[in-house]
Amino acid sequence: MSSSNSSPSAQSTSPQSPILSLWKAYTQNTSDRLKFIDTFLVFLMASGVIQFLYCVLVTNFPFNAFLAGFASTVGQFVLTASLRSQVNPENRSEFKEVSPERAFADFAIGSIVLHFFVFNFLG
Amino acid sequence: MWSFYTFILLIFGFVSVLDAKSSSGNSVLVILDPARQPDYSIFFNGLKEKGYDLTFRAPKDEAPVLIEDDIPSFAHVILFAPDSKHFGKDVTPQALVQLLSSQTNLLIALGQKQNLVTSLAPEFSLILPPPGSSLVSYFPERKEPPTVVPIDVPSSSKILSSSSSPVWFSGVPFALGNNPLVFPILSAPAEGFAADSEGSTADALFDAADKGGEGLWAGSQLAVAAGFQALGGARATWVGGVELFSDEFAKKEISKGVKSGNQQAAADLAAWTFQESLVLRIDSTTHHLVGTSVPKEHYTTNDVVEYVAQISRFNPSKDKWEPYSGLDDLQLEFTMLDPHIRTALPPVPGSPGKYAVTFRVPDRHGVFKFVVDYKRKGWTHLQSSTTVPVVPPRHDGYPRFLSAAWPYYAGAISTSLGFFLFSAIYLAGDPREGNLRGLRAKSTKAQ
């Protein structure tokens, strides 16, 4: 009875179930630190999309400013994504020789260099 | 003694007032048959009173020569020999054109016979009627023969005094070609036509026009006096009949008790020809950025520039150049091949002779010229050209930050701030999660 009860409920959620279960799995299984990194990634992606839409729909002038602004979001996204994969405990076997401290230092230095070039190119 | 000096001073003062001069010199050569010299005494005495040195020469004489060692000997030449067949060997059409191009003014009378004057006339774009014709008009009704015609002075004339009464004329009318330098000073009356002088009627004229295929020589499109302003500044005046200057016509009454305007018209024609009246010159031109007073070597695109020209007019009664603000159709062009800007150059109120305009340099770099090119019939041509390069802004002359790019600046700045914020929170560690060490411990536990 209980199994017959549970099966309709599973069927009723089945249209959304892949996305929902993905979301559920993500919220339950991901550490808060990784969620924080993901938040930053989402912010960077939104910022990049907004700049790209502005460039396409409004103006790409001055083009160097667009390149600088867009490249800063893309570069930061790449660096942050690398940080995320390196500090993710599940990738521990892949990055045996890279400690999380080392990963963050790489990330910070890479970001500082990136921002140095971005602000040079911006004006 | 004192009164004697005062008297001398008064005399000199009086002479200097009378001593009106041309802006280009006072020596005049008159080529005229000596036997006919007394016929024009009023005209010539008028010139002498104004201060001109008249030198008379018969058409066949060889001296004094017009041009000696390529330098014109006289400032003005009057050629009153319409009936002479032969001239001295230095009086040729080429010599007269050379005189005109070396700043010598010419006053030339045409006649009915063909000679060098009639062969020179087409060079000035005058189209003469067939030889032997003269201006005929039966209106208004008068006791004079139809070839002696009273002509009204146009009220709009700048050269002739418009207040003077009609002018007696007897001679050849001519049409004007499309040369822009030639213009009518005195037009033939609308009822007048050119015909053989011996008692021709209008019917004979129409027959002749049909046969000859040259059309009708009639109407006010014909001129009896025309001015020619050479590009070099010299002036030539062509008059259809030398009798216009004669004493006989000057004294002849238009109607009972009204003197003819011939004396005044002859003097006016001479005054214009000898560059006394309607003579202008550009004293100086300058240009500078608005707000400064020093001309720049070059300007940048979109600079706001002021151009100033100083213009004088010759005052013959004082023999002086005086600032003149009366031109209201002066224009300035800023050209690079084509005029990129053509704008009015108005007089500045309150400062005589000064014309100024402020304009924005076009958004185009290259070698530009400030051009003033003022050519009006009767007036001296004014020409001025100042070359000035226009350059694009220097690499640091552009605005650094543009409002259109604010989304990009905001994107870059927010990324940087986000990075710092992220790093700070990341390093501080999430209180619920523990610090980096905790994360590592957890990861090892998971393994």
Contacts between the chains, C-beta under 8 A, distances in Angstrom:
chain1	res1	chain2	res2	distance
A	31	B	433	6.1
A	31	B	439	6.9
A	31	B	442	7.2
A	32	B	430	4.9
A	32	B	432	5.8
A	32	B	433	4.5
A	33	B	426	7.5
A	33	B	430	5.8
A	33	B	433	5.2
A	33	B	439	5.9
A	36	B	422	7.8
A	36	B	425	6.8
A	36	B	426	7.1
A	36	B	430	6.6
A	37	B	426	7.9
A	40	B	418	6.4
A	40	B	422	5.0
A	43	B	418	6.2
A	44	B	415	6.7
A	44	B	418	7.2
A	47	B	411	5.2
A	47	B	414	6.2
A	47	B	415	6.5
A	48	B	411	7.6
A	50	B	407	6.8
A	50	B	411	7.2
A	51	B	407	5.8
A	51	B	408	6.1
A	51	B	411	4.7
A	54	B	407	4.6
A	54	B	408	7.8
A	58	B	404	7.7
A	59	B	404	5.3
A	61	B	402	7.5
A	61	B	404	6.0
A	61	B	405	7.5
A	62	B	402	5.9
A	62	B	404	7.5
A	62	B	405	5.3
A	65	B	402	7.6
A	65	B	405	3.9
A	65	B	408	4.0
A	65	B	409	6.6
A	66	B	405	7.5
A	66	B	408	5.3
A	68	B	408	6.6
A	68	B	412	5.7
A	69	B	407	7.2
A	69	B	408	3.4
A	69	B	409	6.9
A	69	B	410	7.9
A	69	B	411	3.8
A	69	B	412	4.6
A	69	B	415	8.0
A	70	B	408	7.5
A	70	B	411	7.2
A	72	B	411	6.8
A	72	B	412	4.7
A	72	B	415	4.5
A	72	B	416	7.4
A	73	B	411	6.1
A	73	B	415	5.5
A	76	B	415	5.2
A	76	B	418	7.5
A	76	B	419	6.3
A	80	B	422	7.7
A	87	B	439	7.0
A	89	B	439	7.3
A	89	B	442	6.5
A	89	B	443	3.0
A	89	B	446	5.2
A	89	B	447	7.7
A	90	B	446	7.6
A	92	B	443	5.6
A	92	B	444	7.9
A	92	B	446	8.0
A	92	B	447	6.1
A	99	B	440	7.7
A	100	B	436	5.4
A	100	B	439	6.4
A	100	B	440	6.0
A	101	B	436	6.4
A	104	B	426	6.9
A	104	B	427	7.7
A	104	B	436	7.7
A	108	B	423	6.1
A	111	B	419	5.1
A	111	B	423	7.9
A	115	B	412	8.0
A	115	B	415	7.6
A	115	B	416	5.1
A	115	B	419	6.9
A	118	B	412	5.3
A	118	B	415	7.7
A	118	B	416	7.8
A	119	B	412	6.9
A	119	B	416	7.8
A	122	B	408	7.3
A	122	B	409	6.5
A	122	B	412	5.6
A	123	B	400	5.2
A	123	B	401	6.2
